[in-house]
C-alpha cells in the first residue's frame, strides 16, 4: 500500500468519526 493510500484512508476514517460526533452532538442538543 502506498503512502498516498494510507493518507487517504486516514482522512476518510477521521471525517467519518467527525460526522458521527456531529450527529451525536445534534441528538444531545
Secondary structure, DSSP 8 states (H G I E B T S, - for coil): --HHHHHHHHHHHHHHHHHHHHHHHHHH-
